[in-house]
Amino acid sequence: MSGADGSHGRRRHGPTVLGDGRTRFSVWAPRAERVEVVLEGADPVALGREADGYHVGVVAAGAGTRYRFRLDGRGPFADPASRLQPEGVHGPSEVVAGVVVGPAAGPGAGTGRAPGAPVAPWRGMPRAAQVVCEVHVGTFSPAGTFDGVADRLPALAGAGYTAVELMPVAAFPGTRNWGYDGVFPFAVQASYGGPEGLRRLTGAAHRLGLAVLLDVVYNHLGPEGAVQEEFGPYLTDRYATPWGKAVNVDGPGSDEVRRYFVEHACYAVGDLGVDGLRLDAVHEIADQSASGFVAELCAAVHAEGRRLGRTVTVVAESPANDPRLVTPAAAGGIGCDGVWNDDFHHALRVALTGQDDRYFGDYDGVADLAEALVSGFVATGRHVASRGRRHGAPPARPLGGDRLVVFAQNHDQIGNGGHGRRLAAELGLAAQFPVAAAVLLSGWVPLRFMGEEYGETAPFHFFVDHSDPDLVEAVRAGRRREVGESGGGDPPDPAGVATFEACRPDPGLAATGLHAELLAWQQELLALRQSEPALGSLEPERSSCWYDEVSRTVVLVRRCDDYLWGRDVAVLLRLADSEATVTCPLLEGCALEVLAARHAGALVPGERRTPELDGALPLDLGPYGTLVAALRRPSGDHYHRADGTRHSAVPPRPPRP
């Protein structure tokens, strides 16, 4: 939203450095008759009141100036649209010079090219090309900064990731937080490196060919340090959220509240250089307006991307299983590019562990995992016991593979699921081989949590650094209640420094034993995703799945359009710590060429197997055995069984009781 000359003609919230030692301040304060800028070491300066409750004025101040606002004599308060809180959420705001981030130097810049050689500009990355690593900036490196993340980008790229998704970085209390307690959306957390640090990170990522995605929180404000309600009706008590008052997106004054968050989204893209946004918990954004806030935000972000000449994506978090979220606006939908699919995670975890507490009891393990692999959502109108009602809706047409993000773990499922235990610590490293294949070769957009590529075992606890003792105690009590639902006793103290430090991954593990084998396995699978059209083209409607409850085995067969000249590829997953001989109907009459194997009997890459006389192809799989194989059908028919009957995507199963 920035012009080449630094002008912000469409921006209303926040300061704009004009040059020559002057800054234009603009703040929305409809409840105040008089607003003054209080500069450190200078007399207050009154701003002029304009339409729609804005107060605007040009003041002698440059980048680096610290300031607050006084409202009708009250305060002073930090700027709700502050770009930096150098002294924390309770301190003054700081003027930050705007930077226009257009098409940046693309992959290869700064990597030994001849001087003057042309470098293709960075144009962003479509969803279908993304293999995402979710990262928490504060724990990912010993430095706990954006520069610390940048130092490890080559390792992430080497592991096969194409995108890095940062957990929220909006200014939060203290220096230890997941980021969902942010209170200044525009202000990049100072202890991480502020906006300059984030710009350095996005630039470094783009030079390596990596996209940077940013998790943003528009459904609530954190419990400590928020000043928005001093200025205007940012929040409303007409709705309640798990975190208190809801953001006001459909009541009186909501036009400018919407504008505040939409401007932030475009600021993240245009000034900070991020390539996409992940919208936290959009189901908690209460909105009864005819023109929805999320749809408005998606349209604005996509328009900003077009203006900059970059592909920019918006992905929502929502457990609603509502296809409208990813339906284009032109077709009557909300227009998000994708949505996180919790069903995939829940079904996979139940298949692996048999867990049945809380919402996990709603899933049938391998049967539902098979459905998630080919259909995406599992609950599309069926009754869900934990909700006591039908849940979800079927899409009008099959979802494209780039519309859903799937995962075996993420910050939420690890940190809120007991004692922060990762799957590698809970089940062991051997189980992570089929887990990786399920996520990376699923036909949807894969996401993994930092360190998962090599089987990181460090926990990821919930942690805070609030200054209010009563608030800290309330958080402790809340965590005891929440984690108590999962059993295992009280969790570590969320306010303890040791709890935070325990969450740091150890990348040195990637060079040892099974950890190194896991990393090589991810690299091998992602190389196949690149080389085999059936695995790389995200067309889940061309996939078929077979499962066996007894042996806890799932077989996914991926296909692609004939014009891609691709062969069928089967992915066999054993989700149990035992041996089994599997004969899958989807493979009847097929010969196979092994592409990748782990505990698959004596099968090794390059080996070929032919069916028996009756067409069967029995395969021996060891504990957590995994096999990826190209198929050759005698009839050359990609869509029918050997007997000529068309197979269904998921075999019929008895109705749920």
N, C-alpha and C positions, 0 to 999 in steps of 0.2 A: 504494500500500500504506500510505498515511498516513491516519490518522484526522483529523477536523476539529480535534480538540484537540491535534494533534501527536503523538498516541500511535502507536506502530508495533507493534501487538499481534502481527502476523504476521511481523515482521521480526526476524531474529536477528543479522545481520551489520552491524556498524558502530555508531557513536555516535548517540544520540538526545538532542537538547536538550530538557530538561524544563521550562525556565524557572526563575526564582528563582536563577539562577547555578548550576544543577545539570545534569549530563549523565549519562545512562545509557550506560555502555560495555558492549559485548558483542562478544566475539571468539571464534572457533572455534579452539581450540588443544588438540586431543585428546592431543598428545604431551607436554604440559606439566602438571606438578602444581601449579605456582604461577605465576600471571600477575600482573604489576604494571603499572599505568598510570604512566608516567614523564612528568609534566607539566613544562613548562619553568618553572623558577624555584620548584618545589615538591617536597616529598618524594614518593617513589613511593607509590602506593596499591594494595594487593592487592585483586584481584577474587575473588569467590566462585565456586567450581567448581560447575557445574550438569550436568544430564544431557546426554548426546550430545557431551561434550567442549567445551561452551561455558563461558566464564568471564565473569561478569557482575557489575556493581556500579555504584552511583550515586556520582558524585564531584563535588566542588565545582569546576565548570568550566563556562564558557559558550561561546557561539559565538566563534570567533577563537582559542581556546586551542590551542596546539600541543602534541603529545604523541607518545609512542612506547610500545611494550610491551616489557617484560623478561620472558623466558621461563626460569624456573628459573635465574635469574641471568645468562642469556645475553642479548646484545643491547646496547642496545635496538634494536627494529625498528619500522619504520612499520607502520601498520594495513593488513592486506590489503584491508579494506573502507573505506579512507580515502576521504573525499569530496573532499579537496583536498590537493595536495602543493605548497605555495607556494614551497618552495625546491628543487623538483625531486624526482626519484624517489629520491634518496639522502638527502633531508632528512626532517624530521618531518612527521607528518600534522596537519591542522587540523580542529577541530570546526566543522561547518557547520550552521546552523539549517535544519531541514527546511521545505519549502514544499509545500503541497498545490496542485497544478495541476488544477483541475476544468474544467468547460466554460468556456472563456475567451470574452471578447468577440470576436465574429465580424467578418467583413468589414464595413467602414464605421465601426468604432470609431475615434474620433480623427481623422476625415476631414471634419469640418465639419458633423456632424449637430447639430440643435438641442439645447441643453442639456436633459437629462432624456428625450430620445427613446430608445425601447427599441432595444437592439442584440441581434440574435440571437446566442446563445452559439455558440462554436466547437464543432462536433461531430465533427471529423475529416473524412477524405476516403476514399471507397472506392477500390480499386485502379483500377477502370474509368475514373475521372475524373482519374487522375494522368498528368501529363506531367512527367517528372522531369529536373531538372538536377543532375548530380553535382558536388559542390564540395569542394575541399580548402581548409580554413579558412586555413591558414598562407600560401598563395600567392594566394588569390582577390583579396585587396585589399592595398594597401601596408601597412596596419596589421597584417595577419595575425591578426586577432581575430574573435570573433563579432560585435562591433559593426561591424567592417569589412564583414562579410557582410550584416548588417542594412541598412547604408547602400545596398547595391546590390539589395536585394529589389525595390524598385519597377521597376528595369530588368528583372529576371527575370520579374516578373509581366507587364510590358509586352511581353516577348518571347513570351508565351503559356504559360510554365511554370505548373504548378499545384502543384508539389512540389519541395522542395530536399532532396537527399540528401547528408548530410555524411559524408565519409570519417572513420574512427575518431578520437575525441577523448579516449580514455582516456589518462591520464598516461603519457608516454613520455620517454626520456632526452633532455635538451637541449631545443631549441626547433624543430628541423628534422627532420621525420619524416613519412612517409606516414600513420602512425598504427597500423600493424599490429605495431609493436614495443611496444605498450602493456603495462604491468605492473600497473597499478591500475585495474581496470575501472570502479569507482565514481567514481574521482577524475578529474574533467574537467580537461583540460590547463590548467595555470595560465597559461601564456603566451598562450593563446587568450582568457582571461577567466574561467576557472573556471566553476563551476555557475551563478553569477549571470549571467555573460555569456551562457551558453547559454539560460537562462530568458528573458533579454531578447530574444534572437534568436527563440525560438519564439513569444513574445508578439507581436513585430513581424510575423512571418510570418503568424500567424493573423489579425491585423487586416487584412492584405492578401488574405486568402483563400488563403494558401499553406500546404500541409502541410509538416512537417519530418520527414524520415526520417533515421535514424542507423545507420551501419555499425558493427557490433559484432563483436568477435573473441572467440569462446569456444572456439576449437580449440587455442590455445597461448598462452604468455606470452612476452613479449619477452626478449632475451638479456641485458639489463642492468637491474638494479634490482629484480627480482622477489624478494619475501620470502615468498611463500606456503608454500614447502616447509619453512621454519623452523617453521611453525605446524601443518601437517597434511599429509595425503597428497593434495594438490591435483593432483599430476602422477603419472604412472606410466611406468615403463620397459618395461611389457608390450607397448606399441605404440610405433612411431616415426612421427614426422611430418617433413616437410621442414624444420621449425624446431626439432627436438629432441624431448624427451619430450612425450607426449600428455597432455591433460587427463584426469583420472581420473573418468569418468562411469559406470563399471560395475564397479569393484573395491571392495575394503574401504574404507569411509569415503566412498564416492561419493555417498551420500544428501545429506550436508551440502555436498559440492562442487557438486552439482547445485543445491542450494538457494541457494548463493552466487551462481551465475550467473543463476538464475531471479529472485532478488531484485533483481539489478542490472537485468535487463530491465524489471521492473515499476517500479523506481526511475526509470529513464529516461522511462517513460511517465507515471507518477504525480507525480514530483517535478520533472522537467525539462521535461515538456510535449511530448515528441516524439510523433509520430503513427504511427510505424512503425519497424520494425527491419529491417536487412538483415544476415543472419547470414553471416559470412565463412566460406567453405570448409567447409561442413558435412560434406563427404565425408572430411575429415580428422579428424572427431570419431569416434574408434574406440569403438564401443558394441555390445556383444553382449547387452545386457540385453533382456528380453522387453518391457519398457515403456521405449521409447526416450527419451533426454534431449531431443531436438529436439521430439518430440511433446509432452512434458511442458511444455517452455518455451512452445510455441505456445498450449497450453491456458491456461496461467497468464496470458500477455499478453492473450489475448482476454478472459479473465475480468476482468482489470484494466480493460480498455477498457469493458466493460459496466458495471462498478462506477462508472466515471467518467462514463458516458453519452457516450462517444466511440467512433468507429470507429477501431480500431487494427489495423494489418496487420503481418504477418511475412513477409519474403521471404528465400529462401535463395540462396546462391551454391553451385552444384554442377554439375560437368560430366558427371554420371552419367546424365543423361537418364532419370531415374527418375520415372515419373508418380506414384508413391506419395507423393513429397514434397508434391504439391499436391492429393492426394486427402484429403477430409475425414476426420477421425478416426472419425466415425460410420460411415464406409464402409470402415474398416480402413486408412486412410492415416495420414500423419504430421501433416497439418493445416496446412501452410504456406499462405499466401495466394497465393504466387507464387514463381517461381524465375528466375534469370537464364538466358537462352538463348544460350550461346556458339555454337551451331550457326548462328544467324542472322548473327552477326558474322563467323564464319569464311567462310561461303558468300558473303556480300556482299563481303568483302575479296578473296577469290579471283576473284569475278566482275569486280571493278574492276581488280585488279593482276596476276592470274595467278600470285600468290605460291604456291610449292609446297614451302617448307621446313617442317620440323617438322610440326605437326598440320594445317597448311594443305593438305598433299598429300592429305589424306583427303577433300577436297571438290571437287565438279565445277563450281563457279562458278555460272552463271546457272541451271542445272538444279536445284542444291541450294537456291539462293536462292528459286526458285519454290516448292519444297517447304516451305521454312521459312516463307514468307509465308502459306501456307494451312494447314499442319499443325503448325507450331511446331518440334518436334524433327525433325532430318534422320536421325540415327542412332537407329533404334528397333528394333535387333536385327540390323542389317547388319554385315558384317565391316569393321573399321576397321584400316587397315594400320599406323598408328603405334602402335596398342595390341596388334596381333597377335591380335585376337579379335573376336567380335561385341560390339557395344556398344549400350547403351540398351534400352528396352522400349517397345512401343506402349501408349498409354493404353487403358483399357477402353472409354472413350467419348471423343469429340473434346474437346480441352481448350478451356475458355472463354478468351476473349481476355485476360481479366484475370489469367490464371494464369502468363503468361510475360512477362518484361521483355526487350525487344530493343534493340539499340544498334549503331551503327557504330563507336563508340569508347568506351572507359572508361579509368579510371586504369591498370588492369592491362594492357590491350592496347596502350596508348600507351607507358607507362613501361617495360614489360618486352619491348617489341618492337623492339629495336635501340637507337636513340639518342633515344628519347623523341619521335619525330617524329609529329605529327598528320597526318591525311589531307589537310588543307588545305595543309600544307607539302610533303607528298610528291607529291600529285597536282595541286595547284592548286585555285583556288576554283571553277572551272566545274564540276568533278566533284562538288562538295558539293550541288548542286541536286537531282540524282536521289537522292543519299544521304539528304538530308533527307526527301524524299518517301517513300522506302522505309521509313524508320524511323517517321515521324510518321503515315503513312496505312496502316500495315501491318495493323491489326486487333488488335495486341497492345499492351501498355503500353510507351510509348517512353521511353527514357532517353538523354540527351545529356550530354557532358562539358563542363564550364564553358568558355564562349566558343565552343562549337561552333555556336551559333545564328548567329554572324556570321563564322564561318570563322577563328577564332583560329589563328595560326601558331606561337606560342611553344611550345617543347617542354614535355614533362612528364617530367622525369628522375626516377630513384630517388635519394633523398637521406636522409642520417642525420646525427645530431649526437651520436654516442656519445663517452663520455669515456675509454674504454679503448682505447689505441693498437692493441693486438693485435686487438681486436674490429673496429676500423675497417679494419685491413689485411685481415682475413678477409672483411669485406663487399666490399672492393675486389676481392679475388680472385674472390669468388663472382659479382660483377657481370661481371667480364671473361669468366668461363666462360659465364654465361647469355647475355650479349649476343653473345658470339662465335658462338653458334649461328645468329644472324641475319646475321652478316657485318658489315663496315663498320668493323672495328678496335675499339680499346678505347673504352669509354664515358667520359663526363665523371666526374671524381672524385665519388663519392656523398657524401663528407664535405666537399666544398668549398662555401663560402658562395656562390660564383659559380654553381655548379650549381643551387642552390636559387633564387637570384634570377632566373635565366634562365627559370624556370617561371611567372613571374607573367604572367597574361593582360593584354592592353591593351584595355580596353573602348572606348577612343577610336577603335579601328579600325571600330567599328560605324557610325560616321558617314561613312565614306569609301567610294567606289567600289563594287566588287563585294561588299565586306563589308556595306555598307548594304543592297544588293540581297538578299544572303543572309538578313539579319535580316528584311527585309520578306517574303521568300519563306516563312520559317518562320511568321511571323504570318498570312500568307495561307492556308497549308496548315492551320494550327490553327483559323482561322476557318471553313474548310470542314468541318473535323472537327466543329465545333459546329453548323453549319447543315445539313449533309447527314446524315440518319439512317444511311445506308449506311456512312458513314465513322466516325460516332460510336458506333454500337452494336458492341461488340467481339464479333462472332460469326464467327470465322474459318471455321467449317464452312460458312458461306454464301458463302465466297469461292472464286473460280476463278483459275487462273493459266496463262498461256501463256508460253513462252520460245523464243528462237531463239539457238542457240549461235554461229552465224556472225556475226550483227550484235550479239551481246551485248545483247539486248533482252528485257525482262520486261514482261508486261502482267498486272496484277492487276485483277480485277473484283470489287468489293465489293457485296454485297446485304444487305438487311435484311428482317425480317418484314413482311408486307403490312400488318399493323395499324399500323405506323409511317408508312405512306403515303410511303415513301421510294422514290427511283428508284435504279437501278443506277448505280454510278460506276466508271469505269475509270481506272487509274493506269498510264501508260506510262513506262518507265524505260529510257533508253539508257545503258549502262554502259561506253561506249567513246568515244574522242576522234576520232570520224569521223562522216560523214553516212550515213544509211540511209533507205530507203523501206520501211516496215513494213506488212504486211497480216496482221492477226491474226485467226485463225478465230473467236475469242470475240466479235469485233465484227461478224461477217457479218450483213448485213441491218440493222444498227443505224444510226440517226442519232445524232449526238452534239452536245452543247452544251459548249463549252469553258469550264471553270471556272478553270483556272490553266494557264499554259504558259510554258515556257522552252526556247528553241531548238527550237521545234516548227514549223518552216517559217514560214508567214505567219499561223498560227493565233494568235488573241488571245482573252482572256476575253470571253464573250458571243457569240462567233461560233458558227454552226451548220454542221455538215457532214452531208450525206446520202450513203448508199451508192450505188455505181454500179449499173448495171442487173443485173449478175450478183451483186449483194449484197456485193461486196468494198468495203472502206473503206481504201484505201491512205493512209498518213500519212507525211509527210516529217519526219524528226527529225534535227536537227543534232548536233554533238558534245555528248555528255552531255545530250541533249534530254530534256525531261520534260513530260508532258501529263497533266492531270487533267480528265476530261470526264464529264458525265452522259450516260447512254445512254437511247435510246428504241427499244424493240424493236417491230417491226410487229405481232407477235402478242400483245404484252403479257405474254408468258411470261418470267418472270425466271429460269427454271431449265433451259431447253432451247435448243439451237441452232435456227437457222431451218429446218433439215431435220427437226426433230422429235426428234432423238436427244439424250439427256441427256449433257452433257459431264462429263468427270472433272475433279477438282480440279487435278491435274497430269497433263499428257499422258504416255503411256507412254514409257519410254526403254530402251535396251538395257541388259542387266545389266552391272555393273562387272566388269572383268577380274579 
